[in-house]
Amino acid sequence: MATALLVAINTQAAPLSSAADGEWLGTIACGRMTIQTANPDPWKDRLALMIEGGIVTGKRSGPNFREVFNGAVDRQGNLMLQAEGERLDNPTILWRYRAKGKVEGTALQMSGAMEAWTQTSGPNAVTRLRECVFDLRNASAEKAAEQAKADALERERLDQENRQRAEREQREAALRQEEALTQANRARETAMRQQLPNPALPAAPSNRTRVMEQPASDARSRTVQRPTNVAPSPAVPTKEIARIEEEHRSAERSRSQAATDAALAATKSAQAAADRAAAQRAAAEREAVEAATIKSAEVNRLAAAKRAAAERAAAERAAAEREAADKATSEKARKPPVKAQSTLDL
């Protein structure tokens, strides 16, 4: 198969763009044949192209044919594609595709024609056979987008779990705070009951009452000895009660504020831990994506080089076969016909 046209197309689209690099998968669909032939019906087949550094390569083959695609993408996303095909059982039957299109995001659409030409007439004398449409998608970019979407969903799930955990810890802290307040109220009530007098018990008589109840003969005495075995009155002044209650209220407020501060600190600590975990996951995901991208690019480069080498070898074998066929035809044409011998010549 001649390769002059395929090589020339790479230099016409400079400068090239690597924004569309990757594996492109899709279909090629060609309409009805414009001339009379044994198979005039339209057809559609799968097609795979590889773009690396703005250079387009690909091939399509079947039991009795093969096609080699070549093209280039410029910085505006415009793509020029050309291909040459030949029949394996008859290398003199040649055809080519010439198509133009544009890369838009992850989509690539081109339109062109399938043309026939022969080695004797050359590629300038062609016959337009079919109108063709190319429709491909960037499989590498779509895989990366799907992976990024899956990573985003996973991050959202982990963030939701962290939020739920923080809310649960906050509720538990609030319950602990409420329990602490309840215990503080109980302790305050217990302390007040211990300090206030018991109304069920009679109050102890005062010294003045004792003096008033003494006999008249003893009342004449101006000196009254104070008893030493009488307990003091258990009554607590109102101001003292108010002071005790205020101390309890102040202690309760302090405990409540401490419990609130502890709950807020626990919530902030949980949120900070969740943020650190999310940042670590995002960094790990970025590293994984970068490593996968580098690995994919290396695999694509090696695959493209392998395909190019195989195509060159196939082209060289085809050229050698055609040269051998031409040589055999030429020798056969120069060789004089063999005269048939009859029984009279013997």
Backbone torsions as a table, in degrees:
resi	resn	phi	psi	omega
1	MET	NA	133.5	179.6
2	ALA	-68.9	141.4	-176.1
3	THR	-118.8	6.0	-177.1
4	ALA	-63.8	-41.5	-178.9
5	LEU	-67.6	-36.8	-178.3
6	LEU	-69.4	-34.1	179.4
7	VAL	-74.9	-37.6	-175.9
8	ALA	-66.1	-31.3	-175.0
9	ILE	-68.1	-23.8	-178.5
10	ASN	-70.3	-24.6	-176.6
11	THR	-95.6	-7.9	-176.8
12	GLN	-89.7	-17.5	-175.6
13	ALA	-103.0	11.0	-179.5
14	ALA	-67.3	147.9	-3.4
15	PRO	-76.4	147.8	-176.0
16	LEU	-92.2	163.9	179.9
17	SER	-124.3	139.3	177.9
18	SER	-101.3	10.4	-178.6
19	ALA	-65.7	-27.1	-178.4
20	ALA	-98.2	15.5	-177.7
21	ASP	-61.7	146.1	178.2
22	GLY	138.3	-175.7	179.2
23	GLU	-92.8	129.6	-179.2
24	TRP	-115.0	126.6	-178.1
25	LEU	-121.6	141.7	179.8
26	GLY	177.8	-144.5	-174.6
27	THR	-136.3	157.6	168.3
28	ILE	-121.9	128.4	-178.2
29	ALA	-127.4	125.1	-179.4
30	CYS	-119.2	142.1	-176.2
31	GLY	-79.9	-167.5	-176.4
32	ARG	-68.4	146.6	-179.4
33	MET	-64.9	138.7	-178.2
34	THR	-84.6	-10.6	179.6
35	ILE	-123.5	167.7	178.8
36	GLN	-72.1	128.4	-179.1
37	THR	-154.5	171.3	-178.8
38	ALA	-73.1	-23.6	-178.6
39	ASN	-132.9	79.7	-176.0
40	PRO	-87.2	-7.2	-173.1
41	ASP	-69.2	151.3	174.9
42	PRO	-67.5	159.9	-178.8
43	TRP	-146.8	164.8	180.0
44	LYS	-146.6	137.5	-176.7
45	ASP	-146.7	160.7	177.6
46	ARG	-74.7	151.9	-179.3
47	LEU	-145.6	138.0	177.4
48	ALA	-125.1	127.7	177.7
49	LEU	-123.5	151.7	176.2
50	MET	-121.4	129.6	176.9
51	ILE	-115.0	124.1	179.9
52	GLU	-140.4	118.0	-177.4
53	GLY	62.7	28.1	-179.0
54	GLY	84.9	-4.7	179.9
55	ILE	-94.4	130.8	-177.9
56	VAL	-103.6	130.7	176.2
57	THR	-137.2	157.3	178.1
58	GLY	174.8	172.0	177.9
59	LYS	-155.9	157.9	176.2
60	ARG	-143.4	138.0	-175.7
61	SER	-146.9	164.3	177.8
62	GLY	-147.7	-171.9	-177.9
63	PRO	-61.0	-31.2	-175.4
64	ASN	-130.1	18.6	178.0
65	PHE	-153.2	166.5	172.8
66	ARG	-153.0	148.8	-179.0
67	GLU	-135.7	143.2	178.7
68	VAL	-122.8	125.9	-177.6
69	PHE	-105.7	146.6	179.7
70	ASN	-152.4	147.2	179.7
71	GLY	-175.3	-170.9	-177.8
72	ALA	-154.6	151.4	178.4
73	VAL	-117.5	127.0	178.7
74	ASP	-89.0	-178.1	-175.1
75	ARG	-69.7	-18.3	176.5
76	GLN	-87.9	0.0	179.7
77	GLY	88.1	3.1	178.4
78	ASN	-75.3	136.7	-176.5
79	LEU	-124.1	131.5	173.2
80	MET	-112.7	123.5	-176.4
81	LEU	-121.5	139.7	176.4
82	GLN	-142.6	147.8	179.3
83	ALA	-146.3	154.8	175.6
84	GLU	-127.3	140.9	180.0
85	GLY	-133.1	159.8	179.0
86	GLU	-152.7	155.3	174.9
87	ARG	-85.0	137.4	-179.3
88	LEU	-74.5	-29.5	180.0
89	ASP	-85.4	-12.9	179.5
90	ASN	-150.3	86.2	-175.9
91	PRO	-62.7	-10.4	179.1
92	THR	-77.1	-16.1	177.6
93	ILE	-87.7	112.3	-175.6
94	LEU	-123.9	152.2	172.9
95	TRP	-151.7	170.2	-178.7
96	ARG	-149.5	161.0	172.6
97	TYR	-116.0	142.8	172.9
98	ARG	-136.1	118.6	-174.8
99	ALA	-142.6	154.9	176.9
100	LYS	-132.3	150.2	178.2
101	GLY	-167.1	-167.7	-177.0
102	LYS	-143.7	139.9	176.1
103	VAL	-87.2	122.7	178.3
104	GLU	-128.0	99.3	-177.8
105	GLY	67.5	-119.1	178.9
106	THR	-101.4	10.4	-178.5
107	ALA	-113.0	145.1	177.7
108	LEU	-138.8	119.2	178.4
109	GLN	-127.4	134.2	-179.7
110	MET	-137.4	157.6	174.8
111	SER	-139.5	148.7	-178.8
112	GLY	-175.2	-153.2	-175.0
113	ALA	-139.2	156.4	171.4
114	MET	-103.0	124.4	-173.9
115	GLU	-123.4	151.0	178.6
116	ALA	-112.4	144.9	176.0
117	TRP	-156.3	165.7	-178.2
118	THR	-124.7	163.8	178.8
119	GLN	-67.5	-30.2	-178.5
120	THR	-74.9	-41.9	-179.6
121	SER	-79.7	-27.9	-179.7
122	GLY	86.9	166.9	-176.1
123	PRO	-72.0	-10.0	179.5
124	ASN	-81.1	-21.5	178.5
125	ALA	-106.6	90.8	-173.6
126	VAL	-117.6	160.4	175.2
127	THR	-119.9	124.6	-178.8
128	ARG	-75.0	119.5	-173.5
129	LEU	-100.3	-52.3	-175.7
130	ARG	-141.1	152.6	169.7
131	GLU	-93.4	131.5	-173.1
132	CYS	-125.3	151.6	178.4
133	VAL	-130.3	134.1	178.3
134	PHE	-111.6	132.1	179.7
135	ASP	-137.0	110.1	-175.6
136	LEU	-133.1	159.0	177.0
137	ARG	-126.4	147.9	178.9
138	ASN	-77.9	98.1	-176.9
139	ALA	-64.3	-36.8	-179.1
140	SER	-64.4	-45.9	-179.1
141	ALA	-66.5	-39.3	-179.7
142	GLU	-67.2	-37.9	176.8
143	LYS	-64.0	-42.7	178.8
144	ALA	-63.9	-39.7	178.6
145	ALA	-64.9	-41.6	177.9
146	GLU	-63.9	-40.6	178.3
147	GLN	-65.4	-40.6	178.2
148	ALA	-64.1	-38.8	177.6
149	LYS	-64.2	-43.1	178.0
150	ALA	-63.2	-40.2	178.1
151	ASP	-64.5	-39.9	179.2
152	ALA	-64.0	-41.4	177.4
153	LEU	-63.7	-39.9	178.2
154	GLU	-65.1	-42.0	177.4
155	ARG	-62.8	-41.6	178.9
156	GLU	-62.7	-40.5	178.5
157	ARG	-63.5	-44.1	179.3
158	LEU	-65.6	-40.2	178.0
159	ASP	-63.6	-39.2	177.9
160	GLN	-64.2	-41.0	176.8
161	GLU	-61.9	-40.6	178.8
162	ASN	-65.3	-40.1	178.3
163	ARG	-64.5	-43.4	178.4
164	GLN	-62.8	-39.0	178.3
165	ARG	-64.3	-42.8	179.4
166	ALA	-64.2	-41.6	178.2
167	GLU	-64.1	-39.5	179.1
168	ARG	-64.4	-42.3	177.8
169	GLU	-65.1	-36.2	178.5
170	GLN	-66.6	-41.6	177.3
171	ARG	-63.6	-41.5	178.5
172	GLU	-63.1	-39.4	178.0
173	ALA	-64.3	-39.1	178.2
174	ALA	-65.1	-39.3	177.2
175	LEU	-64.6	-41.2	177.0
176	ARG	-62.6	-39.2	178.7
177	GLN	-64.2	-43.1	178.9
178	GLU	-63.3	-40.3	177.6
179	GLU	-64.3	-39.8	178.1
180	ALA	-63.7	-39.9	178.4
181	LEU	-65.5	-40.2	178.7
182	THR	-62.2	-45.2	178.5
183	GLN	-63.8	-37.4	178.6
184	ALA	-65.0	-41.0	178.2
185	ASN	-63.6	-41.7	178.4
186	ARG	-63.1	-43.1	179.2
187	ALA	-63.4	-38.8	179.2
188	ARG	-64.9	-44.6	178.9
189	GLU	-63.1	-39.8	178.8
190	THR	-63.0	-43.3	180.0
191	ALA	-65.1	-38.6	179.4
192	MET	-68.5	-38.0	178.3
193	ARG	-65.2	-34.3	178.5
194	GLN	-71.1	-30.0	-176.4
195	GLN	-89.7	-26.3	-179.0
196	LEU	-81.3	152.3	178.6
197	PRO	-69.7	154.6	178.3
198	ASN	-91.3	114.4	-176.8
199	PRO	-67.5	-14.3	180.0
200	ALA	-76.2	-17.1	-179.1
201	LEU	-99.8	139.7	177.9
202	PRO	-69.6	144.6	179.3
203	ALA	-72.1	143.6	179.0
204	ALA	-69.5	137.9	-179.8
205	PRO	-64.5	145.7	179.3
206	SER	-83.6	171.0	178.6
207	ASN	-64.4	-35.8	-179.7
208	ARG	-64.5	-39.3	178.9
209	THR	-65.8	-39.8	178.5
210	ARG	-61.2	-39.7	-179.3
211	VAL	-67.5	-41.8	-178.3
212	MET	-66.1	-27.5	-177.5
213	GLU	-87.4	-3.9	179.0
214	GLN	-71.5	155.4	177.4
215	PRO	-61.8	159.4	-177.1
216	ALA	-65.0	-33.0	179.2
217	SER	-63.9	-34.4	179.0
218	ASP	-80.7	-21.8	-177.1
219	ALA	-69.4	-22.2	179.4
220	ARG	-66.6	-20.7	-179.8
221	SER	-76.6	127.4	-178.7
222	ARG	-78.3	-17.2	-178.0
223	THR	-104.9	119.6	178.8
224	VAL	-115.4	124.9	-179.0
225	GLN	-78.5	126.4	179.7
226	ARG	-72.8	129.1	178.0
227	PRO	-67.0	144.9	-177.0
228	THR	-102.4	-10.7	-176.4
229	ASN	-104.4	19.2	-179.1
230	VAL	-98.2	128.5	-179.3
231	ALA	-74.4	149.0	178.8
232	PRO	-68.7	161.2	-179.1
233	SER	-68.1	134.6	179.2
234	PRO	-79.9	-0.4	-177.6
235	ALA	-64.8	139.9	179.5
236	VAL	-109.9	131.2	-179.7
237	PRO	-62.1	155.9	-179.4
238	THR	-62.7	-40.8	179.8
239	LYS	-62.6	-36.4	179.1
240	GLU	-67.0	-39.2	177.1
241	ILE	-62.8	-44.1	179.3
242	ALA	-62.1	-39.6	179.0
243	ARG	-64.8	-41.2	-179.3
244	ILE	-65.2	-43.8	179.0
245	GLU	-62.7	-39.8	178.8
246	GLU	-65.2	-37.9	176.8
247	GLU	-63.7	-41.6	178.5
248	HIS	-64.2	-42.7	178.9
249	ARG	-63.4	-40.4	178.5
250	SER	-64.2	-41.9	177.7
251	ALA	-65.4	-37.2	178.9
252	GLU	-65.7	-41.7	177.6
253	ARG	-63.6	-39.6	179.4
254	SER	-64.0	-44.2	178.6
255	ARG	-65.2	-38.7	178.6
256	SER	-64.0	-43.8	179.1
257	GLN	-64.9	-37.9	178.7
258	ALA	-65.5	-41.9	178.5
259	ALA	-65.4	-39.7	177.7
260	THR	-63.2	-45.0	178.7
261	ASP	-61.9	-38.9	179.1
262	ALA	-65.9	-40.1	178.6
263	ALA	-64.6	-43.6	178.2
264	LEU	-63.2	-41.3	179.1
265	ALA	-63.9	-40.1	178.3
266	ALA	-65.3	-40.2	178.5
267	THR	-63.7	-45.6	178.9
268	LYS	-62.9	-39.5	179.2
269	SER	-65.1	-41.4	178.5
270	ALA	-65.2	-41.4	179.1
271	GLN	-65.2	-40.4	178.0
272	ALA	-64.1	-40.5	177.2
273	ALA	-63.9	-40.4	177.8
274	ALA	-64.2	-41.4	178.5
275	ASP	-63.5	-42.4	178.6
276	ARG	-63.8	-41.8	179.0
277	ALA	-64.1	-40.6	178.6
278	ALA	-64.4	-40.8	178.6
279	ALA	-64.4	-40.9	178.1
280	GLN	-64.7	-40.7	178.1
281	ARG	-64.7	-42.5	180.0
282	ALA	-62.2	-41.5	178.6
283	ALA	-64.2	-42.6	178.6
284	ALA	-63.9	-38.4	179.3
285	GLU	-67.1	-40.7	177.6
286	ARG	-61.6	-43.5	178.5
287	GLU	-62.3	-40.9	179.4
288	ALA	-64.6	-41.1	179.0
289	VAL	-65.3	-42.9	178.9
290	GLU	-62.5	-43.0	179.2
291	ALA	-64.2	-41.0	178.9
292	ALA	-65.6	-38.4	178.8
293	THR	-64.4	-44.7	179.4
294	ILE	-62.7	-43.4	179.7
295	LYS	-64.4	-41.7	179.8
296	SER	-64.0	-42.4	179.3
297	ALA	-62.5	-40.5	179.6
298	GLU	-66.1	-42.2	178.7
299	VAL	-63.5	-42.4	179.4
300	ASN	-64.1	-39.0	-179.5
301	ARG	-64.8	-45.7	179.6
302	LEU	-64.5	-39.4	179.1
303	ALA	-64.8	-41.2	179.0
304	ALA	-64.2	-41.7	178.5
305	ALA	-64.2	-40.0	179.1
306	LYS	-65.0	-42.2	178.4
307	ARG	-64.7	-42.1	179.7
308	ALA	-61.4	-42.4	178.6
309	ALA	-63.6	-42.3	178.9
310	ALA	-64.0	-39.4	179.8
311	GLU	-67.2	-40.2	177.2
312	ARG	-62.5	-43.2	179.3
313	ALA	-63.2	-40.3	178.7
314	ALA	-64.6	-41.0	178.9
315	ALA	-63.8	-41.0	178.8
316	GLU	-65.5	-41.2	178.2
317	ARG	-64.2	-40.9	179.8
318	ALA	-63.6	-42.1	178.9
319	ALA	-63.3	-41.4	178.4
320	ALA	-64.6	-39.7	178.9
321	GLU	-65.1	-43.0	178.5
322	ARG	-64.0	-40.5	179.5
323	GLU	-63.1	-41.5	178.9
324	ALA	-66.0	-39.6	178.9
325	ALA	-65.7	-42.7	178.3
326	ASP	-62.7	-40.9	-179.5
327	LYS	-65.0	-42.1	179.3
328	ALA	-65.0	-39.8	178.6
329	THR	-64.4	-41.8	-179.8
330	SER	-64.4	-44.3	179.6
331	GLU	-65.3	-37.3	178.7
332	LYS	-65.3	-35.9	179.6
333	ALA	-69.6	-35.3	-179.2
334	ARG	-78.4	-22.7	-175.9
335	LYS	-74.3	129.4	-178.8
336	PRO	-69.0	149.6	179.8
337	PRO	-64.8	147.3	179.9
338	VAL	-85.6	126.9	-179.2
339	LYS	-77.4	127.9	179.4
340	ALA	-71.1	131.0	178.6
341	GLN	-89.8	139.5	176.5
342	SER	-108.0	175.5	-179.6
343	THR	-67.9	-20.2	178.1
344	LEU	-72.8	-26.1	-178.5
345	ASP	-78.8	-17.6	-178.0
346	LEU	-74.0	NA	NA
